Amino acid sequence: MSVRLIGIDIDGTLLDSQWRLSQANACAIAEAASRGIEVALVTGRRFDFALPIARQLDCPLTMIVNNGALIRMPDGTTHVRHLLLRDVAGKVLEAARPWRDNAAVVFDRPLENQVILERIDWDDPIRGGYYARNRSHLAVVTPLESCLTEDPIQVMFTGSLAAMAEAERALRSVEFHDRFSLAVTTYESRNFAMIDVLNPACSKGAALAEWARLRGYAREEVMAIGDNHNDREMLSFAGVPVIMGNAVPELKLQGWHETRSNDDDGVAAAIDTFVFQAAMPCA
């Protein structure tokens, strides 16, 4: 069966290591869309943080954001939303108290007060750039639990690889672990990891599968491209799973197709191989 839906991760996949969108990747996506293939950006980013990337692509897009918690169009139309219950969010913050220094609670709000933290270090060498780019969306509340006046999208923890590995083990062992899901992203070269605590129904794979069902696409008609741990579920779901040349080692053990790295237009190469060439009639 030919590909009718392509799900593409953003960071480490669509963007290069300097967070730039290459012309080759943009052109391949636009060409796929012009052939009637639906393209979805499937990312851990918030909608507003992913939107500038979407606006660089000259074609219709679906945006699966917050690791699958929201499915939204670039014009803001929301099709699917799965929030984390606020009482669960409060329990998570308590259970992960040793890793609270850089915790955040993320809400589905129009602009201000989307990302709530207990403190912001604007000079943080790892997080400072994110804080600067998202300044208008941030707010500080102490204690952090007091911000839970409504159900959030997620609770987010960031830190070193070792610290986040400990936090993940702790969260997976709590009695109420069935009331949330975890999406983990690691960057070994930066010694940095993120844990998103989400509604238990949420993952990139669950959202991509839900959207495929709503759109009437068979699993075999879905292609997914990713590079990190939080892409595992969508790659497992897709009939055509493709990992980047720069993917984390664990993904390379799954026997999935591998394309070039994100610094070598790997998305464009994957679309050319598994969409354009696959659609060519045999000689």
PAGUBA-518601 format. One line per 10 residues: number of its first residue (from 0); their letters; for each residue x, y, z of C-alpha. Coordinates in steps of 0.02 Angstrom, whole numbers. Example, Ala and Ser with C-alpha at 12.3 -4.5 7.8 and 13.67 -1.06 7.14 Angstrom:
<rs>
0	AS	615:-225:390  684:-53:357
</rs>
This chain:
<rs>
0	MSVRLIGIDI	0:0:0  61:176:-38  96:303:100  -49:423:133  8:498:301  184:546:357  218:583:541  380:679:566  467:721:729  541:896:738
10	DGTLLDSQWR	696:905:850  835:788:797  736:736:644  661:876:538  782:1007:607  971:991:599  1084:999:751  1076:1189:745  885:1184:746  873:1238:564
20	LSQANACAIA	753:1174:431  846:1130:272  782:1176:100  790:993:47  677:937:191  555:1080:161  544:1043:-25  519:856:0  376:888:122  295:1015:6
30	EAASRGIEVA	309:893:-140  231:753:-37  86:866:11  62:918:-170  39:733:-212  -105:721:-89  -6:646:55  -50:714:227  96:773:332  91:784:522
40	LVTGRRFDFA	223:860:633  230:745:785  327:829:924  355:849:1109  349:1037:1083  202:1143:1135  91:1206:995  158:1384:1004  338:1322:1008  309:1209:857
50	LPIARQLDCP	210:1337:756  362:1436:693  428:1275:615  259:1236:536  253:1411:461  417:1376:369  333:1234:275  234:1290:124  97:1159:132  -52:1102:237
60	LTMIVNNGAL	-3:1019:400  -75:929:549  12:964:714  22:827:846  103:916:993  146:891:1177  196:710:1139  22:669:1078  -87:763:1203  -154:883:1071
70	IRMPDGTTHV	-194:869:886  -216:1042:815  -211:1132:649  -92:1279:621  -243:1397:627  -275:1339:806  -420:1222:772  -412:1080:898  -467:905:849  -405:800:995
80	RHLLLRDVAG	-357:849:1173  -308:733:1317  -266:826:1478  -182:761:1636  -297:765:1788  -240:901:1906  -246:788:2059  -129:668:1969  -15:814:1923  -7:863:2106
90	KVLEAARPWR	39:687:2160  173:680:2025  252:842:2087  254:773:2264  325:604:2212  463:687:2110  509:819:2240  697:782:2230  693:834:2046  584:988:2065
100	DNAAVVFDRP	719:1119:2032  678:1127:1847  502:1058:1847  364:1144:1748  177:1126:1728  111:1156:1552  -67:1215:1516  -172:1233:1359  -193:1422:1364  -197:1555:1227
110	LENQVILERI	-32:1643:1264  20:1693:1440  44:1573:1585  62:1418:1476  221:1357:1562  229:1378:1750  391:1357:1847  446:1390:2026  598:1486:1967  682:1537:1804
120	DWDDPIRGGY	870:1551:1784  884:1655:1627  1071:1620:1620  1052:1430:1627  1173:1364:1493  1053:1224:1442  880:1298:1468  916:1484:1445  885:1481:1258  717:1395:1281
130	YARNRSHLAV	668:1521:1415  715:1667:1303  618:1601:1153  464:1566:1259  473:1716:1375  295:1775:1339  225:1604:1385  314:1581:1552  262:1622:1730  331:1589:1904
140	VTPLESCLTE	221:1519:2043  277:1461:2215  241:1329:2270  217:1251:2099  66:1147:2154  -34:1306:2180  -43:1332:1992  -154:1178:1974  -319:1270:1963  -365:1171:1807
150	DPIQVMFTGS	-308:1011:1721  -139:1038:1636  -74:960:1477  79:890:1566  207:903:1703  384:916:1636  551:878:1718  722:916:1644  898:880:1702  1054:777:1676
160	LAAMAEAERA	1041:602:1604  1078:524:1773  955:632:1869  814:603:1745  848:415:1743  823:417:1932  665:522:1914  596:403:1783  626:252:1893  542:339:2039
170	LRSVEFHDRF	389:389:1937  368:217:1860  367:140:2035  232:247:2118  66:164:2161  -33:275:2042  82:248:1891  -67:187:1789  -144:361:1798  -11:441:1687
180	SLAVTTYESR	109:401:1546  290:455:1525  376:521:1368  565:525:1386  686:618:1273  874:610:1294  1019:707:1218  1180:618:1263  1293:747:1182  1220:881:1298
190	NFAMIDVLNP	1199:768:1451  1018:824:1454  851:734:1466  667:779:1477  522:683:1553  345:730:1507  209:663:1622  47:650:1521  -128:582:1520  -113:391:1521
200	ACSKGAALAE	-189:382:1346  -52:492:1273  99:453:1168  154:505:996  105:333:935  -68:335:1013  -103:507:939  -40:459:766  -147:301:772  -299:401:829
210	WARLRGYARE	-276:528:690  -252:390:560  -417:312:615  -507:479:608  -439:510:433  -474:334:372  -293:281:343  -237:102:369  -83:73:476  9:12:321
220	EVMAIGDNHN	-21:183:241  68:277:382  252:321:381  340:389:536  512:468:551  597:494:720  757:489:819  724:478:1006  644:374:1143  479:469:1136
230	DREMLSFAGV	464:420:952  463:233:990  274:213:998  239:304:835  376:206:747  302:45:816  130:94:751  182:151:577  179:30:432  337:116:369
240	PVIMGNAVPE	448:159:519  606:258:480  738:310:606  868:444:581  1053:407:561  1077:506:723  943:407:817  975:349:995  1056:176:999  902:90:1071
250	LKLQGWHETR	799:131:917  933:58:804  906:-112:883  727:-126:820  766:-170:639  675:-18:570  725:71:409  866:196:433  890:357:337  1030:487:340
260	SNDDDGVAAA	1060:600:490  969:761:528  1125:856:471  1117:768:303  934:796:252  879:628:320  693:672:310  706:717:125  802:556:91  671:452:181
270	IDTFVFQAAM	526:532:87  615:508:-77  651:324:-42  489:267:38  363:384:-42  422:452:-209  524:303:-271  400:179:-200  262:264:-300  356:249:-465
280	PCA	287:115:-582  402:-30:-620  492:-19:-787
</rs>
